[in-house]
Amino acid sequence: MSELDKVNCVDERDKEGPQAAMEKALIEAYLKAKGYSFRGLQELPKEQAKALMTEACEYASLRLAQVESTAHFRDKIRGPS
């Protein structure tokens, strides 16, 4: 198992959950904005790659929380159907 595999953003039980694809897309977008890709991380020194993945995971986590809270707030405003 590589160092990057150990930096796992998605909890094992959520790997196939509805948020997994969105989380992966957010991570890829973060890395792309920094000029990297998942593949490109393999070419970096382990510590640098791990730091980038940690940042990407934190970014994805915060964005997912924002999306969830926005949806919850919107549902609350709309009230019961």
PDB file with SEQRES, HELIX, SHEET and CRYST1 records, atoms N, CA, C and O in Angstrom:
SEQRES   1 A   81  MET SER GLU LEU ASP LYS VAL ASN CYS VAL ASP GLU ARG          
SEQRES   2 A   81  ASP LYS GLU GLY PRO GLN ALA ALA MET GLU LYS ALA LEU          
SEQRES   3 A   81  ILE GLU ALA TYR LEU LYS ALA LYS GLY TYR SER PHE ARG          
SEQRES   4 A   81  GLY LEU GLN GLU LEU PRO LYS GLU GLN ALA LYS ALA LEU          
SEQRES   5 A   81  MET THR GLU ALA CYS GLU TYR ALA SER LEU ARG LEU ALA          
SEQRES   6 A   81  GLN VAL GLU SER THR ALA HIS PHE ARG ASP LYS ILE ARG          
SEQRES   7 A   81  GLY PRO SER                                                  
HELIX    1 AA1 GLU A    3  LYS A    6  1                                   4    
HELIX    2 AA2 GLU A   12  ASP A   14  5                                   3    
HELIX    3 AA3 ALA A   20  ALA A   33  1                                  14    
HELIX    4 AA4 PHE A   38  LEU A   41  1                                   4    
HELIX    5 AA5 LYS A   46  ARG A   78  1                                  33    
CRYST1    1.000    1.000    1.000  90.00  90.00  90.00 P 1           1          
ATOM      1  N   MET A   1       0.855  -1.183   0.000  1.00  0.00           N  
ATOM      2  CA  MET A   1       0.000   0.000   0.000  1.00  0.00           C  
ATOM      3  C   MET A   1       0.895   1.239   0.000  1.00  0.00           C  
ATOM      4  O   MET A   1       1.809   1.353   0.817  1.00  0.00           O  
ATOM      5  N   SER A   2       0.629   2.157  -0.913  1.00  0.00           N  
ATOM      6  CA  SER A   2       1.440   3.369  -0.994  1.00  0.00           C  
ATOM      7  C   SER A   2       1.010   4.354   0.085  1.00  0.00           C  
ATOM      8  O   SER A   2      -0.047   4.202   0.696  1.00  0.00           O  
ATOM      9  N   GLU A   3       1.839   5.361   0.309  1.00  0.00           N  
ATOM     10  CA  GLU A   3       1.519   6.402   1.281  1.00  0.00           C  
ATOM     11  C   GLU A   3       0.214   7.106   0.907  1.00  0.00           C  
ATOM     12  O   GLU A   3      -0.578   7.462   1.779  1.00  0.00           O  
ATOM     13  N   LEU A   4      -0.002   7.305  -0.397  1.00  0.00           N  
ATOM     14  CA  LEU A   4      -1.218   7.996  -0.837  1.00  0.00           C  
ATOM     15  C   LEU A   4      -2.461   7.186  -0.531  1.00  0.00           C  
ATOM     16  O   LEU A   4      -3.518   7.750  -0.246  1.00  0.00           O  
ATOM     17  N   ASP A   5      -2.343   5.870  -0.586  1.00  0.00           N  
ATOM     18  CA  ASP A   5      -3.480   5.023  -0.258  1.00  0.00           C  
ATOM     19  C   ASP A   5      -3.868   5.169   1.207  1.00  0.00           C  
ATOM     20  O   ASP A   5      -5.028   4.989   1.577  1.00  0.00           O  
ATOM     21  N   LYS A   6      -2.881   5.498   2.032  1.00  0.00           N  
ATOM     22  CA  LYS A   6      -3.144   5.651   3.462  1.00  0.00           C  
ATOM     23  C   LYS A   6      -3.880   6.952   3.761  1.00  0.00           C  
ATOM     24  O   LYS A   6      -4.551   7.062   4.787  1.00  0.00           O  
ATOM     25  N   VAL A   7      -3.760   7.932   2.879  1.00  0.00           N  
ATOM     26  CA  VAL A   7      -4.493   9.186   3.037  1.00  0.00           C  
ATOM     27  C   VAL A   7      -5.847   8.977   2.387  1.00  0.00           C  
ATOM     28  O   VAL A   7      -6.051   9.279   1.211  1.00  0.00           O  
ATOM     29  N   ASN A   8      -6.750   8.461   3.170  1.00  0.00           N  
ATOM     30  CA  ASN A   8      -8.055   8.082   2.643  1.00  0.00           C  
ATOM     31  C   ASN A   8      -9.103   9.025   3.201  1.00  0.00           C  
ATOM     32  O   ASN A   8      -9.332   9.061   4.410  1.00  0.00           O  
ATOM     33  N   CYS A   9      -9.735   9.779   2.335  1.00  0.00           N  
ATOM     34  CA  CYS A   9     -10.744  10.742   2.759  1.00  0.00           C  
ATOM     35  C   CYS A   9     -12.067  10.072   3.060  1.00  0.00           C  
ATOM     36  O   CYS A   9     -12.786  10.471   3.977  1.00  0.00           O  
ATOM     37  N   VAL A  10     -12.378   9.071   2.297  1.00  0.00           N  
ATOM     38  CA  VAL A  10     -13.680   8.432   2.393  1.00  0.00           C  
ATOM     39  C   VAL A  10     -13.608   7.327   3.430  1.00  0.00           C  
ATOM     40  O   VAL A  10     -12.769   6.431   3.340  1.00  0.00           O  
ATOM     41  N   ASP A  11     -14.483   7.397   4.406  1.00  0.00           N  
ATOM     42  CA  ASP A  11     -14.596   6.354   5.412  1.00  0.00           C  
ATOM     43  C   ASP A  11     -14.907   5.047   4.692  1.00  0.00           C  
ATOM     44  O   ASP A  11     -15.651   5.046   3.711  1.00  0.00           O  
ATOM     45  N   GLU A  12     -14.354   3.949   5.159  1.00  0.00           N  
ATOM     46  CA  GLU A  12     -14.537   2.652   4.502  1.00  0.00           C  
ATOM     47  C   GLU A  12     -16.009   2.338   4.239  1.00  0.00           C  
ATOM     48  O   GLU A  12     -16.338   1.809   3.177  1.00  0.00           O  
ATOM     49  N   ARG A  13     -16.888   2.644   5.165  1.00  0.00           N  
ATOM     50  CA  ARG A  13     -18.304   2.298   4.985  1.00  0.00           C  
ATOM     51  C   ARG A  13     -18.995   3.194   3.970  1.00  0.00           C  
ATOM     52  O   ARG A  13     -20.095   2.879   3.514  1.00  0.00           O  
ATOM     53  N   ASP A  14     -18.360   4.314   3.608  1.00  0.00           N  
ATOM     54  CA  ASP A  14     -18.982   5.266   2.685  1.00  0.00           C  
ATOM     55  C   ASP A  14     -18.398   5.222   1.275  1.00  0.00           C  
ATOM     56  O   ASP A  14     -18.762   6.049   0.438  1.00  0.00           O  
ATOM     57  N   LYS A  15     -17.511   4.286   0.995  1.00  0.00           N  
ATOM     58  CA  LYS A  15     -16.860   4.252  -0.317  1.00  0.00           C  
ATOM     59  C   LYS A  15     -17.842   4.153  -1.472  1.00  0.00           C  
ATOM     60  O   LYS A  15     -17.576   4.664  -2.559  1.00  0.00           O  
ATOM     61  N   GLU A  16     -18.955   3.511  -1.251  1.00  0.00           N  
ATOM     62  CA  GLU A  16     -19.938   3.347  -2.322  1.00  0.00           C  
ATOM     63  C   GLU A  16     -21.165   4.219  -2.093  1.00  0.00           C  
ATOM     64  O   GLU A  16     -22.148   4.111  -2.827  1.00  0.00           O  
ATOM     65  N   GLY A  17     -21.119   5.071  -1.095  1.00  0.00           N  
ATOM     66  CA  GLY A  17     -22.256   5.912  -0.773  1.00  0.00           C  
ATOM     67  C   GLY A  17     -22.485   6.979  -1.823  1.00  0.00           C  
ATOM     68  O   GLY A  17     -21.670   7.151  -2.729  1.00  0.00           O  
ATOM     69  N   PRO A  18     -23.587   7.694  -1.706  1.00  0.00           N  
ATOM     70  CA  PRO A  18     -23.948   8.691  -2.716  1.00  0.00           C  
ATOM     71  C   PRO A  18     -22.980   9.863  -2.791  1.00  0.00           C  
ATOM     72  O   PRO A  18     -22.924  10.555  -3.808  1.00  0.00           O  
ATOM     73  N   GLN A  19     -22.223  10.092  -1.736  1.00  0.00           N  
ATOM     74  CA  GLN A  19     -21.306  11.222  -1.726  1.00  0.00           C  
ATOM     75  C   GLN A  19     -19.924  10.877  -2.268  1.00  0.00           C  
ATOM     76  O   GLN A  19     -19.133  11.778  -2.547  1.00  0.00           O  
ATOM     77  N   ALA A  20     -19.622   9.601  -2.421  1.00  0.00           N  
ATOM     78  CA  ALA A  20     -18.280   9.185  -2.823  1.00  0.00           C  
ATOM     79  C   ALA A  20     -17.867   9.779  -4.167  1.00  0.00           C  
ATOM     80  O   ALA A  20     -16.739  10.251  -4.308  1.00  0.00           O  
ATOM     81  N   ALA A  21     -18.753   9.763  -5.146  1.00  0.00           N  
ATOM     82  CA  ALA A  21     -18.424  10.297  -6.473  1.00  0.00           C  
ATOM     83  C   ALA A  21     -18.212  11.808  -6.403  1.00  0.00           C  
ATOM     84  O   ALA A  21     -17.309  12.345  -7.044  1.00  0.00           O  
ATOM     85  N   MET A  22     -19.045  12.481  -5.628  1.00  0.00           N  
ATOM     86  CA  MET A  22     -18.897  13.928  -5.497  1.00  0.00           C  
ATOM     87  C   MET A  22     -17.591  14.270  -4.780  1.00  0.00           C  
ATOM     88  O   MET A  22     -16.897  15.213  -5.159  1.00  0.00           O  
ATOM     89  N   GLU A  23     -17.265  13.506  -3.750  1.00  0.00           N  
ATOM     90  CA  GLU A  23     -16.026  13.745  -3.021  1.00  0.00           C  
ATOM     91  C   GLU A  23     -14.812  13.558  -3.935  1.00  0.00           C  
ATOM     92  O   GLU A  23     -13.881  14.363  -3.915  1.00  0.00           O  
ATOM     93  N   LYS A  24     -14.832  12.502  -4.726  1.00  0.00           N  
ATOM     94  CA  LYS A  24     -13.729  12.252  -5.647  1.00  0.00           C  
ATOM     95  C   LYS A  24     -13.611  13.395  -6.656  1.00  0.00           C  
ATOM     96  O   LYS A  24     -12.503  13.841  -6.954  1.00  0.00           O  
ATOM     97  N   ALA A  25     -14.730  13.866  -7.177  1.00  0.00           N  
ATOM     98  CA  ALA A  25     -14.715  14.976  -8.133  1.00  0.00           C  
ATOM     99  C   ALA A  25     -14.165  16.248  -7.488  1.00  0.00           C  
ATOM    100  O   ALA A  25     -13.419  16.995  -8.121  1.00  0.00           O  
ATOM    101  N   LEU A  26     -14.531  16.491  -6.240  1.00  0.00           N  
ATOM    102  CA  LEU A  26     -14.021  17.675  -5.539  1.00  0.00           C  
ATOM    103  C   LEU A  26     -12.518  17.574  -5.303  1.00  0.00           C  
ATOM    104  O   LEU A  26     -11.796  18.562  -5.434  1.00  0.00           O  
ATOM    105  N   ILE A  27     -12.052  16.387  -4.958  1.00  0.00           N  
ATOM    106  CA  ILE A  27     -10.619  16.174  -4.758  1.00  0.00           C  
ATOM    107  C   ILE A  27      -9.877  16.393  -6.069  1.00  0.00           C  
ATOM    108  O   ILE A  27      -8.850  17.071  -6.101  1.00  0.00           O  
ATOM    109  N   GLU A  28     -10.398  15.820  -7.147  1.00  0.00           N  
ATOM    110  CA  GLU A  28      -9.767  15.997  -8.460  1.00  0.00           C  
ATOM    111  C   GLU A  28      -9.742  17.471  -8.855  1.00  0.00           C  
ATOM    112  O   GLU A  28      -8.746  17.947  -9.399  1.00  0.00           O  
ATOM    113  N   ALA A  29     -10.823  18.195  -8.588  1.00  0.00           N  
ATOM    114  CA  ALA A  29     -10.878  19.619  -8.917  1.00  0.00           C  
ATOM    115  C   ALA A  29      -9.850  20.408  -8.106  1.00  0.00           C  
ATOM    116  O   ALA A  29      -9.195  21.309  -8.631  1.00  0.00           O  
ATOM    117  N   TYR A  30      -9.713  20.067  -6.833  1.00  0.00           N  
ATOM    118  CA  TYR A  30      -8.728  20.747  -5.990  1.00  0.00           C  
ATOM    119  C   TYR A  30      -7.317  20.506  -6.521  1.00  0.00           C  
ATOM    120  O   TYR A  30      -6.525  21.437  -6.668  1.00  0.00           O  
ATOM    121  N   LEU A  31      -7.022  19.248  -6.803  1.00  0.00           N  
ATOM    122  CA  LEU A  31      -5.689  18.910  -7.307  1.00  0.00           C  
ATOM    123  C   LEU A  31      -5.419  19.603  -8.640  1.00  0.00           C  
ATOM    124  O   LEU A  31      -4.321  20.111  -8.868  1.00  0.00           O  
ATOM    125  N   LYS A  32      -6.420  19.623  -9.520  1.00  0.00           N  
ATOM    126  CA  LYS A  32      -6.272  20.272 -10.824  1.00  0.00           C  
ATOM    127  C   LYS A  32      -5.986  21.764 -10.659  1.00  0.00           C  
ATOM    128  O   LYS A  32      -5.157  22.325 -11.376  1.00  0.00           O  
ATOM    129  N   ALA A  33      -6.672  22.401  -9.717  1.00  0.00           N  
ATOM    130  CA  ALA A  33      -6.457  23.832  -9.456  1.00  0.00           C  
ATOM    131  C   ALA A  33      -5.033  24.093  -8.963  1.00  0.00           C  
ATOM    132  O   ALA A  33      -4.483  25.175  -9.164  1.00  0.00           O  
ATOM    133  N   LYS A  34      -4.450  23.088  -8.317  1.00  0.00           N  
ATOM    134  CA  LYS A  34      -3.068  23.201  -7.835  1.00  0.00           C  
ATOM    135  C   LYS A  34      -2.056  22.751  -8.888  1.00  0.00           C  
ATOM    136  O   LYS A  34      -0.848  22.819  -8.664  1.00  0.00           O  
ATOM    137  N   GLY A  35      -2.561  22.286 -10.046  1.00  0.00           N  
ATOM    138  CA  GLY A  35      -1.675  21.860 -11.126  1.00  0.00           C  
ATOM    139  C   GLY A  35      -1.269  20.403 -11.065  1.00  0.00           C  
ATOM    140  O   GLY A  35      -0.257  20.013 -11.648  1.00  0.00           O  
ATOM    141  N   TYR A  36      -2.058  19.586 -10.355  1.00  0.00           N  
ATOM    142  CA  TYR A  36      -1.724  18.169 -10.196  1.00  0.00           C  
ATOM    143  C   TYR A  36      -2.916  17.299 -10.573  1.00  0.00           C  
ATOM    144  O   TYR A  36      -4.013  17.793 -10.835  1.00  0.00           O  
ATOM    145  N   SER A  37      -2.678  16.005 -10.593  1.00  0.00           N  
ATOM    146  CA  SER A  37      -3.721  15.008 -10.785  1.00  0.00           C  
ATOM    147  C   SER A  37      -3.392  13.847  -9.856  1.00  0.00           C  
ATOM    148  O   SER A  37      -2.319  13.811  -9.253  1.00  0.00           O  
ATOM    149  N   PHE A  38      -4.325  12.891  -9.740  1.00  0.00           N  
ATOM    150  CA  PHE A  38      -4.039  11.720  -8.912  1.00  0.00           C  
ATOM    151  C   PHE A  38      -2.767  11.029  -9.400  1.00  0.00           C  
ATOM    152  O   PHE A  38      -1.909  10.655  -8.600  1.00  0.00           O  
ATOM    153  N   ARG A  39      -2.656  10.865 -10.695  1.00  0.00           N  
ATOM    154  CA  ARG A  39      -1.469  10.216 -11.270  1.00  0.00           C  
ATOM    155  C   ARG A  39      -0.199  11.012 -11.011  1.00  0.00           C  
ATOM    156  O   ARG A  39       0.851  10.456 -10.691  1.00  0.00           O  
ATOM    157  N   GLY A  40      -0.320  12.318 -11.157  1.00  0.00           N  
ATOM    158  CA  GLY A  40       0.839  13.177 -10.959  1.00  0.00           C  
ATOM    159  C   GLY A  40       1.375  13.142  -9.540  1.00  0.00           C  
ATOM    160  O   GLY A  40       2.559  13.393  -9.315  1.00  0.00           O  
ATOM    161  N   LEU A  41       0.521  12.836  -8.589  1.00  0.00           N  
ATOM    162  CA  LEU A  41       0.966  12.774  -7.197  1.00  0.00           C  
ATOM    163  C   LEU A  41       1.978  11.655  -6.974  1.00  0.00           C  
ATOM    164  O   LEU A  41       2.847  11.764  -6.109  1.00  0.00           O  
ATOM    165  N   GLN A  42       1.868  10.597  -7.742  1.00  0.00           N  
ATOM    166  CA  GLN A  42       2.787   9.468  -7.603  1.00  0.00           C  
ATOM    167  C   GLN A  42       4.237   9.861  -7.904  1.00  0.00           C  
ATOM    168  O   GLN A  42       5.178   9.217  -7.439  1.00  0.00           O  
ATOM    169  N   GLU A  43       4.395  10.918  -8.683  1.00  0.00           N  
ATOM    170  CA  GLU A  43       5.733  11.361  -9.071  1.00  0.00           C  
ATOM    171  C   GLU A  43       6.353  12.325  -8.058  1.00  0.00           C  
ATOM    172  O   GLU A  43       7.543  12.630  -8.141  1.00  0.00           O  
ATOM    173  N   LEU A  44       5.560  12.800  -7.115  1.00  0.00           N  
ATOM    174  CA  LEU A  44       6.040  13.745  -6.108  1.00  0.00           C  
ATOM    175  C   LEU A  44       6.677  13.013  -4.931  1.00  0.00           C  
ATOM    176  O   LEU A  44       6.412  11.831  -4.710  1.00  0.00           O  
ATOM    177  N   PRO A  45       7.512  13.716  -4.182  1.00  0.00           N  
ATOM    178  CA  PRO A  45       8.011  13.118  -2.933  1.00  0.00           C  
ATOM    179  C   PRO A  45       6.826  12.763  -2.034  1.00  0.00           C  
ATOM    180  O   PRO A  45       5.816  13.466  -2.022  1.00  0.00           O  
ATOM    181  N   LYS A  46       6.955  11.677  -1.286  1.00  0.00           N  
ATOM    182  CA  LYS A  46       5.836  11.162  -0.495  1.00  0.00           C  
ATOM    183  C   LYS A  46       5.232  12.205   0.430  1.00  0.00           C  
ATOM    184  O   LYS A  46       4.009  12.313   0.517  1.00  0.00           O  
ATOM    185  N   GLU A  47       6.047  12.960   1.108  1.00  0.00           N  
ATOM    186  CA  GLU A  47       5.524  13.953   2.057  1.00  0.00           C  
ATOM    187  C   GLU A  47       4.729  15.053   1.346  1.00  0.00           C  
ATOM    188  O   GLU A  47       3.695  15.500   1.843  1.00  0.00           O  
ATOM    189  N   GLN A  48       5.216  15.482   0.190  1.00  0.00           N  
ATOM    190  CA  GLN A  48       4.511  16.518  -0.569  1.00  0.00           C  
ATOM    191  C   GLN A  48       3.178  15.984  -1.096  1.00  0.00           C  
ATOM    192  O   GLN A  48       2.157  16.669  -1.037  1.00  0.00           O  
ATOM    193  N   ALA A  49       3.199  14.764  -1.607  1.00  0.00           N  
ATOM    194  CA  ALA A  49       1.973  14.150  -2.117  1.00  0.00           C  
ATOM    195  C   ALA A  49       0.963  13.955  -0.989  1.00  0.00           C  
ATOM    196  O   ALA A  49      -0.229  14.206  -1.165  1.00  0.00           O  
ATOM    197  N   LYS A  50       1.439  13.512   0.152  1.00  0.00           N  
ATOM    198  CA  LYS A  50       0.552  13.304   1.297  1.00  0.00           C  
ATOM    199  C   LYS A  50      -0.049  14.631   1.762  1.00  0.00           C  
ATOM    200  O   LYS A  50      -1.232  14.695   2.093  1.00  0.00           O  
ATOM    201  N   ALA A  51       0.756  15.677   1.786  1.00  0.00           N  
ATOM    202  CA  ALA A  51       0.262  16.993   2.190  1.00  0.00           C  
ATOM    203  C   ALA A  51      -0.808  17.504   1.221  1.00  0.00           C  
ATOM    204  O   ALA A  51      -1.828  18.046   1.647  1.00  0.00           O  
ATOM    205  N   LEU A  52      -0.574  17.330  -0.076  1.00  0.00           N  
ATOM    206  CA  LEU A  52      -1.562  17.750  -1.075  1.00  0.00           C  
ATOM    207  C   LEU A  52      -2.866  16.972  -0.936  1.00  0.00           C  
ATOM    208  O   LEU A  52      -3.950  17.550  -1.021  1.00  0.00           O  
ATOM    209  N   MET A  53      -2.763  15.667  -0.723  1.00  0.00           N  
ATOM    210  CA  MET A  53      -3.969  14.859  -0.567  1.00  0.00           C  
ATOM    211  C   MET A  53      -4.712  15.229   0.712  1.00  0.00           C  
ATOM    212  O   MET A  53      -5.943  15.225   0.736  1.00  0.00           O  
ATOM    213  N   THR A  54      -3.982  15.546   1.765  1.00  0.00           N  
ATOM    214  CA  THR A  54      -4.624  15.971   3.009  1.00  0.00           C  
ATOM    215  C   THR A  54      -5.392  17.269   2.780  1.00  0.00           C  
ATOM    216  O   THR A  54      -6.533  17.408   3.221  1.00  0.00           O  
ATOM    217  N   GLU A  55      -4.761  18.222   2.088  1.00  0.00           N  
ATOM    218  CA  GLU A  55      -5.431  19.484   1.757  1.00  0.00           C  
ATOM    219  C   GLU A  55      -6.665  19.230   0.892  1.00  0.00           C  
ATOM    220  O   GLU A  55      -7.727  19.807   1.126  1.00  0.00           O  
ATOM    221  N   ALA A  56      -6.515  18.365  -0.104  1.00  0.00           N  
ATOM    222  CA  ALA A  56      -7.627  18.059  -1.013  1.00  0.00           C  
ATOM    223  C   ALA A  56      -8.780  17.403  -0.257  1.00  0.00           C  
ATOM    224  O   ALA A  56      -9.946  17.700  -0.517  1.00  0.00           O  
ATOM    225  N   CYS A  57      -8.458  16.522   0.667  1.00  0.00           N  
ATOM    226  CA  CYS A  57      -9.498  15.853   1.460  1.00  0.00           C  
ATOM    227  C   CYS A  57     -10.219  16.847   2.363  1.00  0.00           C  
ATOM    228  O   CYS A  57     -11.441  16.792   2.507  1.00  0.00           O  
ATOM    229  N   GLU A  58      -9.467  17.743   2.963  1.00  0.00           N  
ATOM    230  CA  GLU A  58     -10.089  18.764   3.813  1.00  0.00           C  
ATOM    231  C   GLU A  58     -11.002  19.667   2.984  1.00  0.00           C  
ATOM    232  O   GLU A  58     -12.108  19.998   3.409  1.00  0.00           O  
ATOM    233  N   TYR A  59     -10.537  20.059   1.808  1.00  0.00           N  
ATOM    234  CA  TYR A  59     -11.341  20.883   0.914  1.00  0.00           C  
ATOM    235  C   TYR A  59     -12.638  20.162   0.549  1.00  0.00           C  
ATOM    236  O   TYR A  59     -13.725  20.734   0.637  1.00  0.00           O  
ATOM    237  N   ALA A  60     -12.508  18.898   0.139  1.00  0.00           N  
ATOM    238  CA  ALA A  60     -13.687  18.122  -0.265  1.00  0.00           C  
ATOM    239  C   ALA A  60     -14.655  17.964   0.902  1.00  0.00           C  
ATOM    240  O   ALA A  60     -15.869  18.065   0.723  1.00  0.00           O  
ATOM    241  N   SER A  61     -14.131  17.720   2.072  1.00  0.00           N  
ATOM    242  CA  SER A  61     -14.969  17.554   3.251  1.00  0.00           C  
ATOM    243  C   SER A  61     -15.753  18.826   3.558  1.00  0.00           C  
ATOM    244  O   SER A  61     -16.947  18.772   3.853  1.00  0.00           O  
ATOM    245  N   LEU A  62     -15.079  19.961   3.486  1.00  0.00           N  
ATOM    246  CA  LEU A  62     -15.748  21.236   3.745  1.00  0.00           C  
ATOM    247  C   LEU A  62     -16.807  21.548   2.687  1.00  0.00           C  
ATOM    248  O   LEU A  62     -17.892  22.026   3.018  1.00  0.00           O  
ATOM    249  N   ARG A  63     -16.500  21.284   1.440  1.00  0.00           N  
ATOM    250  CA  ARG A  63     -17.473  21.534   0.362  1.00  0.00           C  
ATOM    251  C   ARG A  63     -18.687  20.621   0.506  1.00  0.00           C  
ATOM    252  O   ARG A  63     -19.820  21.061   0.312  1.00  0.00           O  
ATOM    253  N   LEU A  64     -18.456  19.342   0.847  1.00  0.00           N  
ATOM    254  CA  LEU A  64     -19.580  18.426   1.048  1.00  0.00           C  
ATOM    255  C   LEU A  64     -20.451  18.899   2.204  1.00  0.00           C  
ATOM    256  O   LEU A  64     -21.678  18.853   2.118  1.00  0.00           O  
ATOM    257  N   ALA A  65     -19.830  19.348   3.271  1.00  0.00           N  
ATOM    258  CA  ALA A  65     -20.597  19.864   4.411  1.00  0.00           C  
ATOM    259  C   ALA A  65     -21.409  21.082   3.993  1.00  0.00           C  
ATOM    260  O   ALA A  65     -22.551  21.245   4.423  1.00  0.00           O  
ATOM    261  N   GLN A  66     -20.831  21.933   3.161  1.00  0.00           N  
ATOM    262  CA  GLN A  66     -21.539  23.115   2.678  1.00  0.00           C  
ATOM    263  C   GLN A  66     -22.749  22.708   1.837  1.00  0.00           C  
ATOM    264  O   GLN A  66     -23.835  23.264   2.002  1.00  0.00           O  
ATOM    265  N   VAL A  67     -22.567  21.760   0.955  1.00  0.00           N  
ATOM    266  CA  VAL A  67     -23.667  21.287   0.105  1.00  0.00           C  
ATOM    267  C   VAL A  67     -24.766  20.676   0.958  1.00  0.00           C  
ATOM    268  O   VAL A  67     -25.947  20.947   0.740  1.00  0.00           O  
ATOM    269  N   GLU A  68     -24.385  19.852   1.931  1.00  0.00           N  
ATOM    270  CA  GLU A  68     -25.377  19.220   2.801  1.00  0.00           C  
ATOM    271  C   GLU A  68     -26.145  20.252   3.615  1.00  0.00           C  
ATOM    272  O   GLU A  68     -27.367  20.164   3.742  1.00  0.00           O  
ATOM    273  N   SER A  69     -25.432  21.230   4.167  1.00  0.00           N  
ATOM    274  CA  SER A  69     -26.118  22.227   4.993  1.00  0.00           C  
ATOM    275  C   SER A  69     -27.020  23.112   4.137  1.00  0.00           C  
ATOM    276  O   SER A  69     -28.092  23.519   4.587  1.00  0.00           O  
ATOM    277  N   THR A  70     -26.600  23.413   2.915  1.00  0.00           N  
ATOM    278  CA  THR A  70     -27.436  24.195   2.012  1.00  0.00           C  
ATOM    279  C   THR A  70     -28.715  23.436   1.680  1.00  0.00           C  
ATOM    280  O   THR A  70     -29.804  24.009   1.683  1.00  0.00           O  
ATOM    281  N   ALA A  71     -28.580  22.161   1.398  1.00  0.00           N  
ATOM    282  CA  ALA A  71     -29.758  21.341   1.080  1.00  0.00           C  
ATOM    283  C   ALA A  71     -30.680  21.244   2.286  1.00  0.00           C  
ATOM    284  O   ALA A  71     -31.901  21.337   2.155  1.00  0.00           O  
ATOM    285  N   HIS A  72     -30.093  21.057   3.454  1.00  0.00           N  
ATOM    286  CA  HIS A  72     -30.901  20.960   4.674  1.00  0.00           C  
ATOM    287  C   HIS A  72     -31.631  22.277   4.932  1.00  0.00           C  
ATOM    288  O   HIS A  72     -32.817  22.278   5.259  1.00  0.00           O  
ATOM    289  N   PHE A  73     -30.930  23.386   4.787  1.00  0.00           N  
ATOM    290  CA  PHE A  73     -31.516  24.701   5.002  1.00  0.00           C  
ATOM    291  C   PHE A  73     -32.637  24.969   4.006  1.00  0.00           C  
ATOM    292  O   PHE A  73     -33.691  25.492   4.367  1.00  0.00           O  
ATOM    293  N   ARG A  74     -32.395  24.604   2.743  1.00  0.00           N  
ATOM    294  CA  ARG A  74     -33.412  24.796   1.707  1.00  0.00           C  
ATOM    295  C   ARG A  74     -34.662  23.979   2.029  1.00  0.00           C  
ATOM    296  O   ARG A  74     -35.782  24.473   1.891  1.00  0.00           O  
ATOM    297  N   ASP A  75     -34.473  22.741   2.454  1.00  0.00           N  
ATOM    298  CA  ASP A  75     -35.602  21.891   2.820  1.00  0.00           C  
ATOM    299  C   ASP A  75     -36.366  22.461   4.008  1.00  0.00           C  
ATOM    300  O   ASP A  75     -37.593  22.379   4.068  1.00  0.00           O  
ATOM    301  N   LYS A  76     -35.632  23.038   4.949  1.00  0.00           N  
ATOM    302  CA  LYS A  76     -36.257  23.632   6.127  1.00  0.00           C  
ATOM    303  C   LYS A  76     -37.105  24.839   5.750  1.00  0.00           C  
ATOM    304  O   LYS A  76     -38.188  25.046   6.298  1.00  0.00           O  
ATOM    305  N   ILE A  77     -36.597  25.640   4.802  1.00  0.00           N  
ATOM    306  CA  ILE A  77     -37.334  26.824   4.345  1.00  0.00           C  
ATOM    307  C   ILE A  77     -38.599  26.410   3.627  1.00  0.00           C  
ATOM    308  O   ILE A  77     -39.657  27.006   3.832  1.00  0.00           O  
ATOM    309  N   ARG A  78     -38.500  25.394   2.790  1.00  0.00           N  
ATOM    310  CA  ARG A  78     -39.654  24.927   2.020  1.00  0.00           C  
ATOM    311  C   ARG A  78     -40.731  24.337   2.901  1.00  0.00           C  
ATOM    312  O   ARG A  78     -41.916  24.415   2.577  1.00  0.00           O  
ATOM    313  N   GLY A  79     -40.330  23.749   4.006  1.00  0.00           N  
ATOM    314  CA  GLY A  79     -41.289  23.134   4.917  1.00  0.00           C  
ATOM    315  C   GLY A  79     -41.761  21.789   4.419  1.00  0.00           C  
ATOM    316  O   GLY A  79     -41.306  21.308   3.381  1.00  0.00           O  
ATOM    317  N   PRO A  80     -42.671  21.183   5.152  1.00  0.00           N  
ATOM    318  CA  PRO A  80     -43.170  19.856   4.756  1.00  0.00           C  
ATOM    319  C   PRO A  80     -43.925  19.909   3.434  1.00  0.00           C  
ATOM    320  O   PRO A  80     -44.631  20.875   3.143  1.00  0.00           O  
ATOM    321  N   SER A  81     -43.766  18.878   2.657  1.00  0.00           N  
ATOM    322  CA  SER A  81     -44.421  18.814   1.338  1.00  0.00           C  
ATOM    323  C   SER A  81     -45.897  18.562   1.459  1.00  0.00           C  
ATOM    324  O   SER A  81     -46.594  18.480   0.448  1.00  0.00           O  
TER     325      SER A  81                                                      
END                                                                             
